[in-house]
Amino acid sequence: WRSMRQASFSLLLLNLEEYYFEQHRASHIINKGCRDERKIRGSLKICSKSIIFEPDENLQPIIKVSSATLVDGKTEHLFQLDVAGKLGDVVQTLHQLYRASCLDKMGDQAAMITAILQSRLARTSFDKNRFQSISETLRMECKAEMVTPLVTNPGHVCVTDANLYFQPLNGYPKPVVQITLQNVRRIYKRRHGLMPLGLEVFCTENDICSDIYLKFYNCQDRDELYFLIATYIENHITEHTAESYMLQWQRGHISNYQYLLHLNNLADRSCNDLSQYPVFPWIIADYSSAELDLTKPETFRDLSKPIGALNKERLERLLTRYEEMTEPKFMYGSHYSSPGYVLFYLVRVAPEYMLCLQNGKFDHADRMFNSVAETWKNCLDGATDFKELIPEFYENDSSFLVNSLKLDLGKRQGGKTVEDVELPPWASGSSKALESQYVSEHLHEWIDLIFGCKQKGSKAVTACNVFHPLTYEGGVDLNSIMDPNEKVALLTQILEFGQTPKQLFTTPHPQRIMPKSSSRTSSRSVSISESPVSPNEESFEDLTEESITLVLLFTLQSQLFHLITDGKIKHCFVFPFLLQALSSCIILPGDTTVITSSWDNNIYFYSIAFGRRQDILMGHDDAVSKICWRDGCLYSASWDSTVKVWKCVPGETLSNKRNCFELLAELEHDVSVNTIDLTPSNTILASGTKEGTISVWDVTTATVLHQLPCHSGTVFDAAFSPDSRHLLSAGEDCCFKVIDVQTGMLISSVTADEPQRCFRWNGNTVLSGSQSGELLTWDLLSGKVTERIKGHAGAVTSMWMNEQCNSVITGGEDKQITFWKLQY
């Protein structure tokens, strides 16, 4: 096998699953003993299934000889090594490889080659002279392979207190790869070949390509290396989960493109693994218009359906076949992402990968990526074509669509030479379309199919989204297969067919929160800098201890009450409260009535004008833990395991008549209820119990919408975001939890150093009161504390904030009430 070179040796010249072991300086002797004898200088490379000679002169062809033909006598190649003493070792290695190639079954061949490789790795170790500094301390060393598209390169991994190193066994493409740990920004565990053996390291925040992808020979080595690197970077890098990215996306802090990249990363998709390349959706259905009308739904593909279900007639045929199948059943005979499909799109910028995958040949010209419109049509109508897109379609670099390398890609049936990809008339609008309002409103439906609850199981069947079982994570346990030939056959099938992403969500994905100012008739794309929070709204971030303008040294022994409005003390009365501690206190609209709840099971009404008790509601069988007032209704939570909704008329507290209380609803729980909150519309109520359960109720029907075991221990506080989309809770377990109200999905969890007893939040920033008495401001998206303020000498147990978010009142176990004023 000869290749006229335009470039130097590459690992892509090897067969799939072939290893490059070593190289030796040598001469290729042509016509030995003849008058025209020639010696061509170069390097002889010993590989697991072949030997390759790379001449020093670029004009000379690279020669590749298969191990299986080393002694067939048909072709003779004479090589002379520069170091004669190595001849015996080289010949012995070649005999081993020849014996492996003569084995009848592929599995046996692979097993013998693996044994040869492991023996070589065991006889070598990382060269410590390659350390960047003599002061570096070794933390770990193990064997691994560096993964690049279609190739793995064996060698040794080494981690010190400052650097991550990989030294290839063959010294190619360079003697050592070095990454400074201080530069690492992201690290992901990967599934490689359906096994949990991969690790990918990024030194950038948003790039799609990593700095190194490693595959280990056992899970223990992978996990230990991950732990070492993660431990090093945990102090200055926030580890993001699918839920945390979801929250950022929902609230408009990252774009649709960025969110899809993050989900692909978390779902084991990597540019270094063509069988798990990042997958992006087709979003446009119109490929003939001169301009895209982004206000028309018919411009877009139905994102709630997989590609195979977009054509009704084709789907009916596929479902008929599916029903007639025996197990294992699947609807689609090909996947939406595979190495072949990825290189179909990228052949113009990465021809060497296509040639490697297809034994040195390009595909037939009529089957090449010739036109975006033709490819879309084939995906709609083709019997076996269900492919989605890749991220490159939505990036600024369109070079993959241009034949800038002047490749000879053949001629089509009509005689037309294959050159650049034919683009639709609106060609420049794809990235804008991805960020359009329609896509933003419907992208969650596609995420359900690819990464979420409709990826597998009964919901996948209902959504017509069922692929071959081997493509799913957990579809086959390679460790349980003892027959090496069966294992090789399965692995080859899996790698060539493509793999379904790791499932990230098991409940329906929430819809994106669209800015209220956006109009359905607007065609502009949503900017990632737009935030659902109004720019005129004040945040908590400027709260400082210097803002204390009043310190009210009141005792909290249920004897004093101060009414504070507009930042000033307006009234001061001593009310004859009972000796029992009060659990909650609210002022009714109009500033005429105060309602308090007590641990004595009762709720008390007091007249501010007369400074005396007006009424008492004996509505519970145990302590009343929290009360809320909305639109003439009182909501009370109790340790008797109920939340009750009462109808009463507060105006009557000004007369001598007693209030009339009507029980409208009773929400029963299994354990004591510690806190409640209501949405502004008063239709949804959240309750938190002493055992850590959060329940979301439809108040109009008195039914539970979601019930989630969020915390281990008491739920101290819970509150809806201003837009009612999310619910934040704080618990005894030191955790903040964010729940999507629509789906009940837990989308974010932040762990504090100590329990946070109470809080207020605006959907993004949180002001909390801690067990130790500090006030903390949190950036919820990053999970970091942005400011700490000394507040109380004991736990901060209560917090109030005005609607303008510029005044805060806190109460604590130190029997102090503190008034805080925001300063700008």
C-alpha positions, 0 to 999 in steps of 0.5 A: 500500500503506497501513498503519494504524500502531501503531508507527513506520517499520521496515525490516520494511516493506521487501521481502526483499532491499530496501535503504533508501537515504535520507530527506528531510523532506517534505509529502504533499499531498492534493487539491492545488488543491481547497478541502479541500487538506491537507498532511501532514508527514513523511519520504519514504524512498527505498528500492531497490524502493519509496518510503515516506512516514512521517507525523509523526502516528501516526494517519496511515497509512504510504504505500508505493509500489512503484518499478514503479508510479511512472509507471503513471499509475493512482495519483498521490501528490504530495510536496513536499520541504523542501529544493528543491535536492535535488529533482533528485537524488531524481528521478534516483534514482527514475528509476534504481530504476524502470529496475531494476524494469522489467528482466525478470529478478530477477537483472538487477534485483538486479545493477542495485540492487547497482551503485546501492548500491555507488556510494552507498557509494563516495561516502561514508565513515565520519564521524570526528566520531562517534568517542568520543574525539579520541585514537582511532586508526583501524585499519580502515574498510570497507563492510558491512551490519548484519544483523537478522532478515529485514533487512540495512542497508548502511553503513560499518564502522570500527575504532579502537584502542578501539571498533567502529563501524557507521554506516548509510548511511541513519542508521537506526535511529540515526546510529551503532552503537558497541561498546567493544572492552574489552566484547567477550567473543565473536566469531564468523565467520559463513556468511551466505547460504552465503558466508563473509562474516558476523561476529557480536560478543557483549559477554556470555558466555552470551546467545543474542543478539549485540550486532551482526551484520555482513555484508561484501562480501568475505571479506578485509574480514571476516577483517581485522576479525576479526583486529583485534578478536580481537587486541585481546581475545586477552589476556583472552578465551579462544577456545573451540572445539567440543572445549573446550566438549565437554570442559566438557559431558562433565565436567558443568561446563556444562548441556545447554542451555548446551552446545547454545547454544555448539554452535549459535553455533559452527555459524553459527546466529544469532538475527539470521539466521532461515534459520540460527536456533539449533536445539534438539531435541524431547526429550519424547514424552509430552504427556498425562500430568499429570506427567513421569516422567523415569525412564521411557525411553518418556517421551522421544523417541529422540534417535538418530533425526531427526524424519523417522525417528521414524514407521516407516510414514512413513519407509518411504514416504520411503525408497521415494521416495528410492530412486526419485529421480535425483540429487540425492537427498534423503529429506525435502522440508522442513528441520528449521529454516527462517524459517517454522518459527522464526516459527511458534513466535514469532509471538505475540512477533514478529508483525512478522516473520511479516507481513514474511515472508508479505506482511502476512498471518498464516497460516491459523488452523488452521496456527498454533502452537496446541498443543504436543501437536498440533505434536508429533503433526504432526511425527510423522505429517505428510507434510512436517513434520520441524521441531525446536524453538528455544531458547525452549522451554527458557528461563525466559521463556515469553512466546512462548506467550502472546498478550499483544499481543492479536493477531487471529490468526483463528478455527479451523474449530470457531470457536475464537479463536486465543489462547495456545498450549495446553500439556501438563499437565506444562507447567513441566517442559521445562527440567528434562527437558532436564537429566535423566539420560536426555537427558544420556546420549543427547544426544550421539546427536542432536548426531551428527545435527545437528552431527556425523558423521551430518550428511552422507555415508554415515553420514547415509544410514544414519541416514536423515538426508539433506536437500536438497543446497542446505541443506548448507555447500558444497552450491553455490558461488555464486561459480561461478554466472555467471547472476545470475538463477540465483544469485538464484533459488538464494539465495532458495530456500536462505534460505527453505528453511533451512540445515543447521548447519556440521559441527563433528564428524566422528567420533562424539560422546562420551557425557556422563560421569554422576556416579557418585552419580546413580541411574537411579531418580532423577528430579532433573535434573543440576545444572551445578555437580556435578562428576565429581570428588569434593569430597573429592579434593584438587587441585593448585591450592594447591601453592606454593613455600613447601610445600618442606619437604625438598630432597634434594640427590641426584645423578642419576648413577645411583648413589643411590636414595631410597625415600620413603613417607608424606612421609618418607625411610624408607630410603637405599641406594647401589645399584651402578647402571650408568653409563648413565642411567636412564629410569624407576624404580618400586617394586613393591607391598610396598616390597621391590623396585625396577625400573629401565629403562636406555638400555642396552636392559635392565630391572633388578630390585633388592632394597631389603632387601639393596641389590643387584641381583636380576635383569635382563631383556634384553627390547629391542633399543634403549633402554627409555624407560618401564616400568609395573607393574600386577597382576603384569605389567610393561609396557615401552616402547622405542626399538626401536618396541615396547611389551612386556607381561611376566608375572613373579613379583616375590616371587622376588626375595627368594630366590636364584631368578631371575625367570621372564619370559613375554612376553604381548604385543608392541605394534608401532609404526612409530617409537620409543616414548617414553612409555606409560600404562595405565588403572586397569583395565589394559585400555587402554594409550596410547603416545606416539612420537618422531614425535608419534603417540598410539596407544590399544591394547586390551591384552587383544587387542593391537589398536590402537583409535585412532592419532592424529598429535597432536604435531609432535615427540616425545610427552614424557608421556601419562596417562589421567584418573582415570575413564579417559574422557580421555587427556592428552598433552604434546609437544615442540611445546609443546602439551597435547592431550586425547583422548576415549578412547572415540571417539579424538576430539581434543577439546582443545588448549592451547598453552604457552610452552615444552615441558612435559616431564612432568605429573600431572593429576586430569582437570581440573587439570594440574601440569606440569614445563617445559623451563625448570624451572618447575612450572605449574598449569593449568586445562585447561578454560580453557587458562590457567596459574593458578600458576607455581612456580620448581622446577629450574635445568633441565628438569623431567624426572620427576614423581611424586605420591601417590594423595592428591595432597598430595605431589609429587616432581620430578627435573630436569636440574639433578641435583636431586630436590625433595620438595613438600608441598601446603598448605591 
